[in-house]
Amino acid sequence: MPNKSVDGGWDSVENDPELGPQYAKDSPFAARMRLHQSWYRARVLRVPCGTGPNPKSTTRYGNMLRWEDGARGLNFLSCPIFTVAKRRVAEHKGAIDPFRLFHNMLSSQPMCFNLFAPLVDNLDLATKLWRLVLPNEVNRVLRVLMEYAPQPPGEYLDDKTAFDAFVEYERLDGKLAFVGIETKLSEPFSPRRYDGPSYRRWMGSPGSPWRQGAGDRVADESHNQLWRDHLLAWAMLNHRCRPYERGLLMLVRHPGDRDCAAVVRGYRKLLREDDDTFIDMPLDKLIGIGQRAPLADEWRQWLARFHLRYLDLDASEEASQQLGGARGLGTGCMYD
């Protein structure tokens, strides 16, 4: 295994033929996550690394799957998740990047599918979990969608902003509500600054979650993407034909990503103290909630696989000791 550097990053592991080449310009956290995904590919999936980050790339990286392995669904934790991913790609709409989804193990897009796609075709499971995520709020989950934006865009933000996942549910009082979800694994928020009348028209809506005087800072590059996601949720809640009584944005992020946590802290300073339309949900907290739910063995195994793939960084530091346990988390038909 590589040695930890003084600044908390990781040395090159290009000399390890199993883990495969890493990326020298990664931040310390991204480097650690790339290494973990490389370990997962090599020691759990047991396949060689592929090339990326784009379809025409010829550079090998330890976190990339080969074309044939991506086509087998090895970037997903189960066959049903792979099925949902293929079905969503076949819709040919939204910001789904098939190559990134099927081949890049470090991307937050496959992580989002691995976390939420099992709920798409199992609303009973979704209801059990979301009753714990939002206590005393959820009667039943009605829809779970992947990569969702309300239509037509001109009636909302008039751009391509979309939620990575979307959960529509019935409240205890029978009224409709939703959660728009943004997921982050190791990628930073988009550094580009977008602003304009199509965004600002929603800022003055009654009950706006933003503090008075925050208008000059909400569009700052550091949290512009987060603001637009939040703004999309607010626009849906305030649409003239809105069916929803409540709506919120949930950011699901890795607990080890300090840069993302800093963005959240800065953005929160722009929100009213009593705001309940934005939830910061670290990934370990969300998985911990799921593990407390009364679930069948197959769903407990799904959460265990997810934990190993994205949260159990100790596993890739003690690869030889953990290898036996990792073998027990196979995913059935993907290895046929």
Protein Blocks (a to p, Z undefined) as FASTA:
>chain_A
ZZddfkopacdfklpmknopadfkbcfklmmmmmmmmmmmmmmnopacdddfbfkbcbdc
fkbccfklmmnopmpcbfklmmmmmmmmmnogajddfklmmmmmkbmklmmmmmmmmmmm
mmklmmmmmmmmmghkbfbdfbdcehiadddfklmnopabdcfbdcddddfkopacdddd
dddfkbccdfbdcedjklmmmmmgghiabdehilmmmmpmklmmmmmmmmmmmmmmmgfk
bcbfbdcddddddfklmklmmmmmmmmmmpcfklckbccddfklmmmmmmmpccdfklmm
mmmmmmmmmmmmmlmmmmmlmmmmmmmmcghjmmZZ
